[in-house]
Amino acid sequence: MEEKELGLTLKAAGINSLFNILKIDKSDRFSLLRFARIIGISLKKLNYYENSKKMPSGVDLEKICEATGLSPTQIMLKLGIIDYNLKTLIENNSEKVFRIVESQINKEKPKASLPPPMAYESKSGTLYQGDCLELMPHIDSDSIDLIFADPPFNLNKIYPSNIDDNLKSDQYIKWCEEWAKQCIRILKPGGSIFVWNLPKWNTFMAAYLNTQLTFRHWISVDIKYSLPIRGRLYPSHYALLYYCKGEKPAKFHPDRLPMSVCPHCFGDLKDYGGYKDKMNPNGINMSDVWLDIPPVRHKKYKKRNGANELSVKLLDRIIEMSTDEGDTVFDPFGGSGTTYAVSEIKNRKWIGIEIGPVEDIINRFKNIEDDAENLNQIRKGINSLFPEKTLQRRIKNGLWTPESVNRKKQKYSTKSNY
Ligand SMILES: C[S@@+](CC[C@H](N)C(=O)[O-])C[C@H]1O[C@@H](n2cnc3c(N)ncnc32)[C@H](O)[C@@H]1O
């Protein structure tokens, strides 16, 4: 199916709603209540379907079909919901569908002929100030090795840029798809893209990225971001989507992580039994659950006022995993410039965009040695089963180390040779 056809379908999803289909005026509470009574579905439930744009199911769907004379497929289409069955039908009839919708397809805006002026230039990168949707069309197709995107989460937060962070769900998802579409265009074949968001939004993002990229991982990053909410599980992870363009990523060299130990006695937290000698002294394989990424809350590490700043440890891990020195990293949502600072320190080229004030990013680069030192300390703690401090404490406390396990093994095999 063509992209433009998809674009139209998605736009339509924002226009129709259950109340439109049922031809009821949602501002007229009296008619609504009467309708709810006649149809036999509570007003609360009708409002839920209306506001969430979810397809009704079960008995509710049967009642709605009976009241409207529409089939479930017609209701689905009117709500802009495309399941696998409908998708196949559209694919098989793409010419006919295209002829019907051709005249209504949004014409893509031609990009402005002049590229925007840059806000800052470092040894390895360039920062632009402006709206990423307007600036990204100036970036060449297939030119970026790694994209990291950490958009606003639509949580009604106040940003220095005064952007609207309280869009309707449909509008937010549509906006995300617009910048993601540009990201996909500029990503090199074999390039990687990581999208950081709340799990709720990344379910929609994944559905969109699945249409054009190859899924690699849904990484859960264990950070608590709200207080416990009544009637819900305690939200404790951010979702980090990892996709690549084409069949597999051109670069993939994840770091190895240290074994988790007790912070007090440095002893094992898990029983490794007879497998200690099989453990790689360079560390443990990275999994898709990251438990060691700190939130940036301490004033000492904060590069701008307010929340939303990510840890250099996170960006270091992503950049290390999916790029080599000299590769180009792009981040459309600059914030405090974490991606740009880490890219600079790691000798990657970078391109950045931030719609709001960029002074914090520029100031960050004036003191980039702070980030470099922080990163240096972080990297000392990885690619080894026990980083130096842990190793010394384990030796002191008489706990096993790869060397002690090896010595024991050799002693045993020498004995058994006699
Ligand atoms: C969640 S923050 C990014 C934080 C960043 N990852 C960091 O570690 O500092 C999102 C940023 O995107 C910016 N932003 C929002 N809409 C934008 C747009 N359309 N174009 C460019 N930047 C935008 C906001 O001003 C905000 O600074």
Ligand as a Chemical Component Dictionary entry (heavy atoms), coordinates in Angstrom:
data_LIG
# 
_chem_comp.id                   LIG 
_chem_comp.type                 NON-POLYMER 
_chem_comp.pdbx_formal_charge   0 
_chem_comp.three_letter_code    LIG 
# 
loop_
_chem_comp_atom.comp_id 
_chem_comp_atom.atom_id 
_chem_comp_atom.alt_atom_id 
_chem_comp_atom.type_symbol 
_chem_comp_atom.charge 
_chem_comp_atom.model_Cartn_x 
_chem_comp_atom.model_Cartn_y 
_chem_comp_atom.model_Cartn_z 
_chem_comp_atom.pdbx_ordinal 
LIG C1  C1  C 0  11.934 15.255 26.362 1  
LIG S1  S1  S 1  12.844 16.614 25.839 2  
LIG C2  C2  C 0  14.359 15.924 25.241 3  
LIG C3  C3  C 0  15.383 15.773 26.330 4  
LIG C4  C4  C 0  16.720 15.296 25.832 5  
LIG N1  N1  N 0  16.674 13.930 25.396 6  
LIG C5  C5  C 0  17.767 15.445 26.925 7  
LIG O1  O1  O 0  18.356 14.437 27.374 8  
LIG O2  O2  O -1 17.995 16.559 27.360 9  
LIG C6  C6  C 0  12.012 17.042 24.378 10 
LIG C7  C7  C 0  12.522 18.321 23.742 11 
LIG O3  O3  O 0  11.955 18.416 22.436 12 
LIG C8  C8  C 0  11.705 19.778 22.155 13 
LIG N2  N2  N 0  10.694 19.829 21.076 14 
LIG C9  C9  C 0  9.363  19.675 21.184 15 
LIG N3  N3  N 0  8.763  19.764 19.979 16 
LIG C10 C10 C 0  9.751  19.955 19.083 17 
LIG C11 C11 C 0  9.774  20.108 17.673 18 
LIG N4  N4  N 0  8.655  20.079 16.952 19 
LIG N5  N5  N 0  10.964 20.276 17.060 20 
LIG C12 C12 C 0  12.117 20.294 17.786 21 
LIG N6  N6  N 0  12.157 20.173 19.133 22 
LIG C13 C13 C 0  10.990 19.994 19.774 23 
LIG C14 C14 C 0  11.239 20.349 23.481 24 
LIG O4  O4  O 0  11.412 21.759 23.520 25 
LIG C15 C15 C 0  12.137 19.584 24.475 26 
LIG O5  O5  O 0  13.284 20.333 24.787 27 
# 
loop_
_chem_comp_bond.comp_id 
_chem_comp_bond.atom_id_1 
_chem_comp_bond.atom_id_2 
_chem_comp_bond.value_order 
_chem_comp_bond.pdbx_ordinal 
LIG C1  S1  SING 1  
LIG S1  C2  SING 2  
LIG S1  C6  SING 3  
LIG C2  C3  SING 4  
LIG C3  C4  SING 5  
LIG C4  N1  SING 6  
LIG C4  C5  SING 7  
LIG C5  O1  DOUB 8  
LIG C5  O2  SING 9  
LIG C6  C7  SING 10 
LIG C7  O3  SING 11 
LIG C7  C15 SING 12 
LIG O3  C8  SING 13 
LIG C8  N2  SING 14 
LIG C8  C14 SING 15 
LIG N2  C9  SING 16 
LIG N2  C13 SING 17 
LIG C9  N3  DOUB 18 
LIG N3  C10 SING 19 
LIG C10 C11 SING 20 
LIG C10 C13 DOUB 21 
LIG C11 N4  SING 22 
LIG C11 N5  DOUB 23 
LIG N5  C12 SING 24 
LIG C12 N6  DOUB 25 
LIG N6  C13 SING 26 
LIG C14 O4  SING 27 
LIG C14 C15 SING 28 
LIG C15 O5  SING 29 
# 
